[in-house]
Amino acid sequence: MIKYEKFQLPNGLTVIFHQDKTTPMAVVNTLYKVGARDEEYEKTGFAHLFEHLMFGGSVNIPDFDTPLQLAGGENNAFTSNDITNYYDVVPKQNIETALWLESDRMLSLAFTPKSLEVQRSVVIEEFKQRYLNQPYGDVWLMLRELAYKEHPYRWATIGREISHIEEATMEDVKAFFKKYYHPSNAILCVAGDFELTEVKQLVEKWYGDIPAGIPVVRQLPEEPEQQLYCERIVEQKVPSDAFYYAFKMCDRLSKDYYVTDVLSDLLGSDHSSRLYTKIKKEQKLVTSISAYITGSLDEGLLVISGKLAPEITFGQLDEALWNVLDEVKTQAVDKQELTRLKNKIKTSKAFQDKAILNRAMNLCYFELLGNTELINDELSYYDKITSDELRRVAGEILEKTQCSLLKIKAIS
């Protein structure tokens, strides 16, 4: 059981405190409710750009990293289509260093032309190295565009095009910051060996005077129901033919999310999974195959991906794969296999929860979902999943009309 306390500052900042008396380290985790889905179609990549800009110095602190390192701490951040998350891990006696740094960049970034140009160059180089100049690097740029027609999940967090970052103006950047990076659009978690009264005083001291900002009203385009099978074949200079089957699935708040998660594990999470056993091990059609879900806040994807074995055609793989999927849709999963899948999820969560940083990040994320107690309740949802539910969800999701297929054909 992970215990926590919640309170809110007058400026709208939601704060979660998690006490852990067993560690000398403390965590300050800040989740901003902004991701790639909040960008405009012609101005993408901004959330990811800000992941970098937030380290470029704020009004009162020209260098973010050095003070934290001098305090014995470390930090990092990540961006997804739904959120941007920043975290600091410091010795507990230096917790105020982290709060000082995080609150100052929430108050106001420096927005110097030099910082913008430096971080713009970093992001452009990352775009080129990770997405354009690496085998299979642009898969998600293409797959998202194939699977989504209206929703901003159409583009990856890096953005649709390099030009959007190249052409970003100082006015664009300032407007994006003003809209999303303020107390009423953030969730802060402080975790460590503290008392609640102490944390309340510290958070009020460092964040209390920051203006609330205007609450974000999110009106995203609704993705129409997919009714037609979509397929795209791309020829590239890659080591081997690759395939990506993307099936539309429910949103993160649906109870079927947990069923779909188990379904993806049943299909392709490890060497005991259906696809690995039947398609790789028995038929030797592929060199690799896996299944996973995107875990998106809005309607997500269940993806089956892998690489063909030499001399094997996409047609051979396709026939074998749909045979396995049809079995999952029509045949019950036996009790022993279902128990194994559930135990694997329990083990993974137990291992993850050992780290105080993971607990802090998860507390912020579940608060974003509107139910912080999910951090303790989720396993009960997995426990209740039945074989009939797996078969029902498989039947609803694993249909050709729900599928978008990207094939990467290797050429010399």
VOSELO-221666 format. One record per residue (C-alpha): x, y, z; residue number from 0; residue in three letters. Coordinates in Angstrom, 3 decimals, always signed. Layout:
BEGIN
X:Y:Z:NUM:ALA
...
END
This chain:
BEGIN
+0.000:+0.000:+0.000:0:MET
+1.484:+3.342:-1.099:1:ILE
+0.376:+6.101:+1.261:2:LYS
+0.156:+9.756:+0.268:3:TYR
-1.383:+13.090:+1.200:4:GLU
-2.796:+15.690:-1.182:5:LYS
-3.297:+19.424:-0.932:6:PHE
-3.680:+22.349:-3.291:7:GLN
-2.242:+25.856:-3.238:8:LEU
-4.502:+28.871:-3.890:9:PRO
-2.829:+29.273:-7.310:10:ASN
-4.158:+25.858:-8.363:11:GLY
-0.995:+23.782:-7.954:12:LEU
-1.915:+20.223:-6.978:13:THR
+0.607:+18.751:-4.540:14:VAL
+1.057:+15.120:-3.502:15:ILE
+3.277:+14.184:-0.587:16:PHE
+4.573:+10.636:-0.206:17:HIS
+6.483:+9.880:+2.975:18:GLN
+9.321:+7.354:+2.857:19:ASP
+11.452:+7.122:+5.980:20:LYS
+13.671:+4.371:+4.572:21:THR
+15.669:+6.457:+2.091:22:THR
+18.137:+9.338:+2.474:23:PRO
+17.059:+10.652:-0.956:24:MET
+14.132:+12.865:-1.875:25:ALA
+12.234:+13.307:-5.120:26:VAL
+10.636:+16.392:-6.611:27:VAL
+8.520:+15.342:-9.591:28:ASN
+6.573:+17.804:-11.723:29:THR
+4.026:+16.653:-14.272:30:LEU
+2.754:+19.276:-16.699:31:TYR
-0.522:+18.455:-18.415:32:LYS
+0.843:+19.092:-21.876:33:VAL
+2.062:+16.786:-24.607:34:GLY
+2.229:+16.512:-28.355:35:ALA
-1.557:+16.160:-28.551:36:ARG
-1.864:+19.805:-27.404:37:ASP
+0.012:+21.160:-30.420:38:GLU
-1.353:+22.646:-33.619:39:GLU
-1.124:+20.682:-36.871:40:TYR
+1.244:+23.242:-38.407:41:GLU
+3.217:+23.837:-35.192:42:LYS
+4.274:+20.452:-33.823:43:THR
+7.200:+19.387:-31.663:44:GLY
+6.716:+22.225:-29.154:45:PHE
+6.137:+20.051:-26.059:46:ALA
+9.342:+18.157:-26.792:47:HIS
+11.200:+21.413:-27.529:48:LEU
+10.143:+22.662:-24.101:49:PHE
+11.514:+19.545:-22.468:50:GLU
+14.872:+20.935:-23.595:51:HIS
+14.138:+24.644:-23.133:52:LEU
+13.247:+24.122:-19.474:53:MET
+16.908:+23.284:-18.846:54:PHE
+18.122:+26.427:-20.595:55:GLY
+17.917:+28.716:-17.583:56:GLY
+15.184:+30.710:-15.872:57:SER
+14.872:+34.349:-14.841:58:VAL
+16.853:+34.014:-11.613:59:ASN
+18.918:+30.916:-12.400:60:ILE
+20.994:+30.980:-15.607:61:PRO
+22.131:+27.350:-15.283:62:ASP
+19.719:+24.659:-14.066:63:PHE
+22.004:+21.632:-13.801:64:ASP
+24.992:+22.980:-11.866:65:THR
+23.222:+23.929:-8.597:66:PRO
+21.489:+20.549:-8.527:67:LEU
+24.725:+18.660:-9.160:68:GLN
+26.503:+20.647:-6.454:69:LEU
+23.705:+19.574:-4.111:70:ALA
+24.412:+15.918:-4.952:71:GLY
+21.349:+15.563:-7.156:72:GLY
+20.405:+14.422:-10.624:73:GLU
+17.531:+15.257:-12.936:74:ASN
+15.916:+14.434:-16.219:75:ASN
+12.670:+14.754:-18.147:76:ALA
+10.543:+13.039:-20.751:77:PHE
+7.732:+14.027:-23.099:78:THR
+4.910:+11.900:-24.459:79:SER
+1.870:+12.639:-26.564:80:ASN
-0.021:+13.316:-23.321:81:ASP
+2.345:+14.742:-20.683:82:ILE
+5.696:+16.321:-19.960:83:THR
+7.416:+15.141:-16.779:84:ASN
+10.443:+16.604:-14.969:85:TYR
+12.102:+14.990:-11.986:86:TYR
+14.893:+15.743:-9.518:87:ASP
+16.457:+13.292:-7.072:88:VAL
+18.501:+14.884:-4.259:89:VAL
+19.726:+14.088:-0.744:90:PRO
+16.767:+14.942:+1.484:91:LYS
+18.653:+17.745:+3.277:92:GLN
+18.970:+19.521:-0.085:93:ASN
+15.291:+19.305:-1.044:94:ILE
+15.005:+23.089:-1.188:95:GLU
+17.551:+23.250:-4.000:96:THR
+15.238:+21.165:-6.176:97:ALA
+12.140:+23.145:-5.157:98:LEU
+13.964:+26.427:-5.839:99:TRP
+15.038:+25.305:-9.316:100:LEU
+11.689:+23.833:-10.326:101:GLU
+9.624:+26.729:-9.020:102:SER
+11.806:+29.311:-10.732:103:ASP
+11.465:+27.761:-14.149:104:ARG
+7.730:+27.415:-13.586:105:MET
+7.659:+31.102:-12.708:106:LEU
+9.384:+32.113:-15.925:107:SER
+11.978:+30.811:-18.335:108:LEU
+14.726:+33.145:-19.468:109:ALA
+13.651:+32.971:-23.147:110:PHE
+16.945:+34.261:-24.460:111:THR
+17.601:+34.057:-28.201:112:PRO
+20.745:+32.055:-27.417:113:LYS
+18.863:+29.448:-25.363:114:SER
+16.207:+29.049:-28.057:115:LEU
+18.799:+28.589:-30.793:116:GLU
+20.868:+26.138:-28.776:117:VAL
+17.888:+23.948:-27.858:118:GLN
+16.392:+24.263:-31.346:119:ARG
+19.652:+22.885:-32.764:120:SER
+19.665:+20.041:-30.232:121:VAL
+16.101:+19.016:-31.144:122:VAL
+16.747:+19.247:-34.894:123:ILE
+19.836:+17.086:-34.535:124:GLU
+17.848:+14.583:-32.478:125:GLU
+15.157:+14.532:-35.175:126:PHE
+17.760:+13.742:-37.807:127:LYS
+19.751:+11.187:-35.816:128:GLN
+16.926:+9.243:-34.167:129:ARG
+14.141:+9.521:-36.712:130:TYR
+15.605:+10.158:-40.171:131:LEU
+19.091:+8.661:-40.247:132:ASN
+18.484:+5.472:-38.284:133:GLN
+17.048:+2.224:-39.652:134:PRO
+13.310:+2.057:-38.831:135:TYR
+13.642:+5.434:-37.078:136:GLY
+10.727:+7.022:-38.912:137:ASP
+8.302:+4.138:-38.306:138:VAL
+6.221:+6.001:-35.736:139:TRP
+6.120:+9.114:-37.894:140:LEU
+4.447:+7.004:-40.576:141:MET
+2.430:+4.626:-38.386:142:LEU
+0.695:+7.368:-36.397:143:ARG
-0.261:+9.165:-39.588:144:GLU
-1.666:+5.913:-40.958:145:LEU
-3.619:+4.951:-37.832:146:ALA
-5.067:+8.351:-36.895:147:TYR
-6.996:+10.637:-39.227:148:LYS
-8.169:+13.527:-36.998:149:GLU
-6.787:+13.223:-33.462:150:HIS
-3.389:+14.877:-32.767:151:PRO
-1.950:+11.463:-31.998:152:TYR
-1.312:+11.665:-35.752:153:ARG
+2.188:+12.910:-34.994:154:TRP
+4.998:+11.735:-32.724:155:ALA
+6.357:+13.807:-29.844:156:THR
+9.327:+14.902:-31.958:157:ILE
+6.846:+16.598:-34.306:158:GLY
+5.597:+16.131:-37.847:159:ARG
+8.389:+17.980:-39.615:160:GLU
+11.751:+19.501:-38.763:161:ILE
+10.554:+22.768:-40.324:162:SER
+8.077:+23.294:-37.472:163:HIS
+10.973:+23.587:-35.008:164:ILE
+13.203:+25.449:-37.457:165:GLU
+10.532:+28.090:-37.956:166:GLU
+9.385:+28.396:-34.324:167:ALA
+9.511:+32.062:-33.301:168:THR
+10.159:+33.525:-29.870:169:MET
+6.507:+34.638:-29.810:170:GLU
+5.364:+31.049:-30.544:171:ASP
+7.510:+29.688:-27.751:172:VAL
+6.425:+32.284:-25.181:173:LYS
+2.761:+31.725:-26.011:174:ALA
+3.112:+27.955:-25.566:175:PHE
+4.829:+28.429:-22.197:176:PHE
+2.220:+30.883:-20.956:177:LYS
-0.616:+28.544:-21.886:178:LYS
+0.676:+25.308:-20.351:179:TYR
+3.518:+25.833:-17.848:180:TYR
+1.829:+27.248:-14.773:181:HIS
+0.571:+25.991:-11.384:182:PRO
-3.014:+25.209:-12.390:183:SER
-1.748:+22.954:-15.204:184:ASN
+0.789:+21.075:-13.086:185:ALA
+0.952:+18.305:-10.507:186:ILE
+3.846:+18.297:-8.039:187:LEU
+4.920:+15.309:-5.965:188:CYS
+7.403:+15.579:-3.110:189:VAL
+8.585:+12.219:-1.806:190:ALA
+11.009:+11.406:+0.998:191:GLY
+11.606:+11.383:+4.742:192:ASP
+9.587:+14.484:+5.649:193:PHE
+6.476:+15.423:+7.579:194:GLU
+3.379:+16.823:+5.873:195:LEU
+3.556:+20.164:+7.730:196:THR
+7.164:+20.599:+6.617:197:GLU
+6.331:+19.879:+2.979:198:VAL
+3.373:+22.261:+3.039:199:LYS
+5.601:+25.052:+4.343:200:GLN
+8.308:+24.417:+1.748:201:LEU
+5.909:+24.214:-1.177:202:VAL
+4.097:+27.364:-0.084:203:GLU
+7.453:+29.119:+0.298:204:LYS
+8.683:+28.295:-3.197:205:TRP
+5.467:+28.080:-5.236:206:TYR
+2.913:+30.181:-3.386:207:GLY
+3.660:+33.457:-5.198:208:ASP
+3.608:+32.027:-8.740:209:ILE
+0.586:+33.324:-10.708:210:PRO
-2.056:+30.658:-11.293:211:ALA
-2.303:+31.005:-15.044:212:GLY
-5.452:+30.459:-17.090:213:ILE
-6.898:+26.933:-16.733:214:PRO
-6.461:+24.931:-19.919:215:VAL
-9.677:+24.027:-21.729:216:VAL
-8.830:+21.101:-23.966:217:ARG
-11.015:+20.542:-27.039:218:GLN
-9.246:+17.962:-29.147:219:LEU
-10.588:+16.686:-32.473:220:PRO
-12.414:+13.406:-31.958:221:GLU
-11.039:+10.463:-33.886:222:GLU
-13.752:+8.905:-36.092:223:PRO
-14.384:+5.193:-35.713:224:GLU
-12.158:+3.234:-38.054:225:GLN
-14.161:+1.157:-40.501:226:GLN
-11.646:+0.301:-43.198:227:LEU
-8.416:-1.693:-43.170:228:TYR
-5.428:+0.546:-43.999:229:CYS
-2.109:-0.612:-45.411:230:GLU
+1.045:+1.174:-46.496:231:ARG
+4.218:-0.329:-47.951:232:ILE
+7.443:+1.669:-47.790:233:VAL
+10.755:+0.644:-49.362:234:GLU
+13.855:+1.558:-47.368:235:GLN
+17.489:+0.617:-46.978:236:LYS
+17.060:-1.386:-43.790:237:VAL
+18.521:-4.743:-42.647:238:PRO
+15.284:-6.733:-43.055:239:SER
+11.581:-6.486:-43.843:240:ASP
+9.548:-5.224:-40.881:241:ALA
+5.842:-5.095:-40.052:242:PHE
+3.683:-2.998:-37.729:243:TYR
+0.031:-3.942:-37.195:244:TYR
-1.743:-1.173:-35.254:245:ALA
-5.205:-1.880:-33.826:246:PHE
-7.391:+0.829:-32.302:247:LYS
-8.107:+0.294:-28.618:248:MET
-9.908:+2.079:-25.775:249:CYS
-8.699:+5.113:-23.824:250:ASP
-6.701:+4.944:-20.584:251:ARG
-9.705:+5.435:-18.294:252:LEU
-11.725:+2.563:-19.731:253:SER
-11.953:-0.631:-17.672:254:LYS
-11.153:-2.469:-20.903:255:ASP
-7.720:-0.852:-20.825:256:TYR
-6.574:-3.471:-18.314:257:TYR
-8.040:-6.313:-20.369:258:VAL
-6.273:-5.013:-23.472:259:THR
-3.009:-4.750:-21.566:260:ASP
-3.250:-8.422:-20.574:261:VAL
-4.283:-9.294:-24.136:262:LEU
-1.109:-7.690:-25.502:263:SER
+0.949:-9.703:-22.999:264:ASP
-0.855:-12.877:-24.031:265:LEU
+0.007:-12.158:-27.661:266:LEU
+3.585:-11.011:-27.491:267:GLY
+5.255:-9.922:-24.264:268:SER
+7.824:-12.715:-23.880:269:ASP
+9.044:-16.090:-25.154:270:HIS
+5.961:-17.818:-23.734:271:SER
+3.537:-15.621:-25.662:272:SER
+1.293:-16.879:-28.455:273:ARG
+2.933:-15.001:-31.335:274:LEU
+6.489:-15.852:-30.291:275:TYR
+5.683:-19.513:-29.769:276:THR
+3.654:-20.112:-32.923:277:LYS
+5.175:-17.683:-35.437:278:ILE
+8.826:-17.495:-34.409:279:LYS
+9.553:-20.716:-32.562:280:LYS
+7.336:-23.181:-34.446:281:GLU
+7.003:-21.690:-37.954:282:GLN
+10.235:-19.643:-37.974:283:LYS
+8.620:-16.873:-40.007:284:LEU
+10.193:-14.012:-38.077:285:VAL
+13.409:-13.108:-36.290:286:THR
+11.471:-11.056:-33.744:287:SER
+7.865:-10.328:-32.830:288:ILE
+6.156:-8.558:-29.938:289:SER
+2.859:-6.968:-28.928:290:ALA
+2.313:-3.922:-26.738:291:TYR
-0.086:-1.060:-26.101:292:ILE
+0.635:+2.661:-26.268:293:THR
-1.170:+3.442:-22.999:294:GLY
-2.457:+6.747:-24.374:295:SER
-4.902:+8.916:-22.434:296:LEU
-7.234:+9.004:-25.416:297:ASP
-7.970:+6.145:-27.822:298:GLU
-4.711:+4.211:-28.079:299:GLY
-3.173:+1.448:-30.129:300:LEU
-2.358:-2.205:-29.644:301:LEU
+0.681:-2.809:-31.830:302:VAL
+2.127:-6.072:-33.135:303:ILE
+5.549:-5.563:-34.667:304:SER
+8.561:-7.522:-35.727:305:GLY
+10.953:-8.448:-38.521:306:LYS
+10.597:-11.155:-41.139:307:LEU
+13.037:-14.041:-41.380:308:ALA
+15.051:-14.269:-44.638:309:PRO
+13.095:-15.549:-47.662:310:GLU
+9.747:-15.149:-45.858:311:ILE
+7.068:-13.001:-47.501:312:THR
+4.648:-10.565:-45.898:313:PHE
+1.833:-12.788:-47.193:314:GLY
+3.121:-15.825:-45.295:315:GLN
+3.429:-13.801:-42.102:316:LEU
+0.004:-12.224:-42.544:317:ASP
-1.772:-15.565:-42.918:318:GLU
-0.053:-17.065:-39.877:319:ALA
-0.620:-13.987:-37.723:320:LEU
-4.345:-13.768:-38.410:321:TRP
-4.672:-17.474:-37.629:322:ASN
-3.210:-16.820:-34.176:323:VAL
-5.438:-13.792:-33.673:324:LEU
-8.505:-15.780:-34.681:325:ASP
-7.621:-18.419:-32.089:326:GLU
-7.383:-15.773:-29.376:327:VAL
-10.777:-14.389:-30.425:328:LYS
-12.526:-17.759:-30.342:329:THR
-10.725:-19.982:-27.829:330:GLN
-10.696:-19.503:-24.076:331:ALA
-7.425:-18.823:-22.290:332:VAL
-6.878:-21.530:-19.699:333:ASP
-6.687:-20.631:-16.021:334:LYS
-3.004:-21.452:-15.699:335:GLN
-1.961:-19.159:-18.547:336:GLU
-4.150:-16.319:-17.295:337:LEU
-2.676:-16.687:-13.801:338:THR
+0.838:-16.541:-15.269:339:ARG
+0.017:-13.310:-17.087:340:LEU
-1.448:-11.717:-13.967:341:LYS
+1.508:-12.795:-11.822:342:ASN
+3.904:-11.252:-14.312:343:LYS
+2.067:-7.925:-14.038:344:ILE
+2.106:-8.117:-10.232:345:LYS
+5.840:-8.837:-10.205:346:THR
+6.547:-5.968:-12.574:347:SER
+4.567:-3.521:-10.434:348:LYS
+6.214:-4.699:-7.216:349:ALA
+9.647:-4.244:-8.751:350:PHE
+8.725:-0.811:-10.116:351:GLN
+7.298:+0.396:-6.807:352:ASP
+10.574:-0.272:-5.006:353:LYS
+12.024:+2.934:-6.434:354:ALA
+10.862:+6.155:-4.776:355:ILE
+11.172:+7.992:-8.095:356:LEU
+8.747:+5.599:-9.781:357:ASN
+6.272:+6.023:-6.936:358:ARG
+6.453:+9.815:-7.255:359:ALA
+5.963:+9.741:-11.035:360:MET
+3.068:+7.293:-10.776:361:ASN
+1.331:+9.333:-8.092:362:LEU
+1.403:+12.349:-10.407:363:CYS
+0.174:+10.309:-13.346:364:TYR
-2.746:+8.726:-11.502:365:PHE
-3.699:+12.147:-10.162:366:GLU
-3.770:+13.297:-13.782:367:LEU
-6.177:+10.434:-14.507:368:LEU
-8.410:+11.789:-11.761:369:GLY
-7.951:+8.944:-9.303:370:ASN
-4.683:+8.899:-7.352:371:THR
-5.802:+5.776:-5.497:372:GLU
-5.373:+3.810:-8.724:373:LEU
-1.739:+3.433:-7.664:374:ILE
-3.049:+0.970:-5.069:375:ASN
-6.184:-0.300:-6.823:376:ASP
-4.955:-1.160:-10.318:377:GLU
-3.859:-4.680:-9.478:378:LEU
-7.384:-5.500:-8.333:379:SER
-8.624:-4.613:-11.831:380:TYR
-6.129:-7.025:-13.351:381:TYR
-7.071:-9.713:-10.815:382:ASP
-10.725:-9.582:-11.860:383:LYS
-10.057:-10.130:-15.571:384:ILE
-11.629:-13.313:-16.892:385:THR
-10.977:-15.478:-19.921:386:SER
-14.353:-14.402:-21.343:387:ASP
-13.358:-10.745:-21.094:388:GLU
-10.109:-11.398:-22.941:389:LEU
-12.019:-13.162:-25.697:390:ARG
-14.592:-10.357:-25.898:391:ARG
-12.007:-7.567:-26.143:392:VAL
-9.941:-9.570:-28.626:393:ALA
-13.040:-9.928:-30.767:394:GLY
-13.694:-6.200:-30.650:395:GLU
-10.127:-5.049:-31.300:396:ILE
-8.380:-7.657:-33.437:397:LEU
-10.452:-7.064:-36.557:398:GLU
-9.178:-6.023:-39.977:399:LYS
-11.446:-2.998:-39.983:400:THR
-9.658:-1.861:-36.804:401:GLN
-6.182:-2.433:-38.242:402:CYS
-3.617:-0.181:-39.892:403:SER
-0.626:-2.061:-41.292:404:LEU
+2.740:-0.535:-42.093:405:LEU
+5.207:-2.709:-44.011:406:LYS
+8.862:-1.747:-44.380:407:ILE
+10.334:-3.495:-47.414:408:LYS
+14.119:-3.811:-47.331:409:ALA
+15.941:-2.809:-50.528:410:ILE
+19.638:-2.848:-51.332:411:SER
END
